[in-house]
Amino acid sequence: MAGRLEGKVAVITGGAGGIGSATGQLFAEEGARIVLVDRDTAALADVAARIAAAVPGAALVTLVEDMGEEAASRRIVEATIGAFGRIDVLVNNAGIRAYEPLAVARTETWESILRVNLLSYALLTREAIDHLRASGRGSVVNISSTHAVNPRAGMGQYDVAKAGIISMTKTLAFEEARHGIRANAVCPGLTLTPFHVRRAAEAGRSRQDLDDEAKGGCLAGRWADPREIAYPILWLASDEASYVTATAIMVDGGRFVT
Ligand SMILES: NC(=O)c1ccc[n+]([C@@H]2O[C@H](COP(=O)([O-])OP(=O)(O)OC[C@H]3O[C@@H](n4cnc5c(N)ncnc54)[C@H](O)[C@@H]3O)[C@@H](O)[C@H]2O)c1
């Protein structure tokens, strides 16, 4: 049976992280040729080895790039075209976090969050646009957050960038519909990645503490596995979602309905 992304080439930023690597593996399982981009060289190599072992014959290229650098986008598009000759799917997923209340939020932090979490999505999309148009069925999936629409105390810079992603996604959808490009956002909720486990451990919090936090945090009462976020990304990337554009899908276990 043909994979759900057979014949497609997908670029995924933040490909060495929890959601990015799960998405990369799922895309490879479904027949896509993939380009994983990350600034973390070691983690990227680990992920590539994991995917190669899990999906024999996977067509996979890794690129070490800092999405905070403007020139990275051009290099990524050139390398993808050099390797695979086309771009059908772009998953803008790289993200950083900061924990500064607005009263003390530093200018440098604002700038770095906006540069990586928002501007890099715009720049890579712009650089890839001719190829996404040429695909005839281009799909851009931008990874936002449940906190784009439900802001909280303490992560204002991050939440503002995530809200901007939804707005930008809709603008892109309106502008590019006539070129056959769909643009959608996925808004994950609590998704357990090595980052969260590490951060909790540094703060002296156990895995049980993390699980307790999730119990009261959403209707599902637990953290998502990154693969549970990867599936909606896969669907939006695929032709199964051919009538879906300019939307933001909450994948948060019913986070704010409790
Ligand atoms: N995990 C969650 O609970 C959650 C919830 C909502 C939204 N998100 C969003 O999902 C996306 C993926 O998050 P994750 O949980 O997998 O996080 P993660 O920290 O595991 O992965 C993020 C990846 O992005 C990479 N990255 C960061 N800055 C970069 C840069 N300048 N250039 C290149 N690569 C860079 C990191 O090295 C890392 O591999 C992010 O945009 C995040 O904001 C995550």
The ligand as an SDF file (V2000), in Angstrom:
LIG
                    3D

 44 48  0  0  0  0  0  0  0  0999 V2000
    6.3900   20.0840   23.8170 N   0  0  0  0  0  0  0  0  0  0  0  0
    5.3590   20.8540   24.0730 C   0  0  0  0  0  0  0  0  0  0  0  0
    4.7090   20.6940   25.1230 O   0  0  0  0  0  0  0  0  0  0  0  0
    4.9360   21.9170   23.0970 C   0  0  0  0  0  0  0  0  0  0  0  0
    3.7070   22.5560   23.3090 C   0  0  0  0  0  0  0  0  0  0  0  0
    3.3070   23.5410   22.4190 C   0  0  0  0  0  0  0  0  0  0  0  0
    4.0830   23.8690   21.3320 C   0  0  0  0  0  0  0  0  0  0  0  0
    5.2870   23.2330   21.1550 N   0  0  0  0  0  0  0  0  0  0  0  0
    6.0780   23.6570   19.9990 C   0  0  0  0  0  0  0  0  0  0  0  0
    6.4390   22.5320   19.2200 O   0  0  0  0  0  0  0  0  0  0  0  0
    7.6840   22.7830   18.5600 C   0  0  0  0  0  0  0  0  0  0  0  0
    8.6270   21.6280   18.8470 C   0  0  0  0  0  0  0  0  0  0  0  0
    8.8110   21.5760   20.2480 O   0  0  0  0  0  0  0  0  0  0  0  0
    9.3640   20.3250   21.0470 P   0  0  0  0  0  0  0  0  0  0  0  0
    8.5190   20.1500   22.2190 O   0  0  0  0  0  0  0  0  0  0  0  0
    9.6420   19.2050   20.1170 O   0  0  0  0  0  0  0  0  0  0  0  0
   10.7100   20.9990   21.5730 O   0  0  0  0  0  0  0  0  0  0  0  0
   12.2080   20.5080   21.5880 P   0  0  0  0  0  0  0  0  0  0  0  0
   12.9340   21.4780   22.4420 O   0  0  0  0  0  0  0  0  0  0  0  0
   12.2570   19.0410   21.8980 O   0  0  0  0  0  0  0  0  0  0  0  0
   12.6190   20.6790   20.0590 O   0  0  0  0  0  0  0  0  0  0  0  0
   12.8620   21.9190   19.4590 C   0  0  0  0  0  0  0  0  0  0  0  0
   14.0050   21.7140   18.4820 C   0  0  0  0  0  0  0  0  0  0  0  0
   14.2440   22.9570   17.8410 O   0  0  0  0  0  0  0  0  0  0  0  0
   15.6340   23.1220   17.7520 C   0  0  0  0  0  0  0  0  0  0  0  0
   15.9680   24.5450   17.6550 N   0  0  0  0  0  0  0  0  0  0  0  0
   15.7560   25.4990   18.5870 C   0  0  0  0  0  0  0  0  0  0  0  0
   16.2450   26.6740   18.1490 N   0  0  0  0  0  0  0  0  0  0  0  0
   16.7770   26.4370   16.9200 C   0  0  0  0  0  0  0  0  0  0  0  0
   17.4300   27.2500   15.9810 C   0  0  0  0  0  0  0  0  0  0  0  0
   17.6900   28.5510   16.2140 N   0  0  0  0  0  0  0  0  0  0  0  0
   17.8490   26.7000   14.8180 N   0  0  0  0  0  0  0  0  0  0  0  0
   17.6340   25.3780   14.5690 C   0  0  0  0  0  0  0  0  0  0  0  0
   17.0340   24.5520   15.4510 N   0  0  0  0  0  0  0  0  0  0  0  0
   16.6010   25.0790   16.6040 C   0  0  0  0  0  0  0  0  0  0  0  0
   16.1950   22.5120   19.0260 C   0  0  0  0  0  0  0  0  0  0  0  0
   17.5670   22.2170   18.9230 O   0  0  0  0  0  0  0  0  0  0  0  0
   15.2950   21.3060   19.1960 C   0  0  0  0  0  0  0  0  0  0  0  0
   15.8560   20.1670   18.5940 O   0  0  0  0  0  0  0  0  0  0  0  0
    8.1760   24.1250   19.0760 C   0  0  0  0  0  0  0  0  0  0  0  0
    7.8610   25.1290   18.1660 O   0  0  0  0  0  0  0  0  0  0  0  0
    7.4020   24.2890   20.3720 C   0  0  0  0  0  0  0  0  0  0  0  0
    7.2510   25.6450   20.7040 O   0  0  0  0  0  0  0  0  0  0  0  0
    5.7240   22.2630   22.0040 C   0  0  0  0  0  0  0  0  0  0  0  0
  1  2  1  0
  2  3  2  0
  2  4  1  0
  4  5  1  0
  4 44  2  0
  5  6  2  0
  6  7  1  0
  7  8  2  0
  8  9  1  0
  8 44  1  0
  9 10  1  0
  9 42  1  0
 10 11  1  0
 11 12  1  0
 11 40  1  0
 12 13  1  0
 13 14  1  0
 14 15  2  0
 14 16  1  0
 14 17  1  0
 17 18  1  0
 18 19  2  0
 18 20  1  0
 18 21  1  0
 21 22  1  0
 22 23  1  0
 23 24  1  0
 23 38  1  0
 24 25  1  0
 25 26  1  0
 25 36  1  0
 26 27  1  0
 26 35  1  0
 27 28  2  0
 28 29  1  0
 29 30  1  0
 29 35  2  0
 30 31  1  0
 30 32  2  0
 32 33  1  0
 33 34  2  0
 34 35  1  0
 36 37  1  0
 36 38  1  0
 38 39  1  0
 40 41  1  0
 40 42  1  0
 42 43  1  0
M  CHG  2   8   1  16  -1
M  END
$$$$
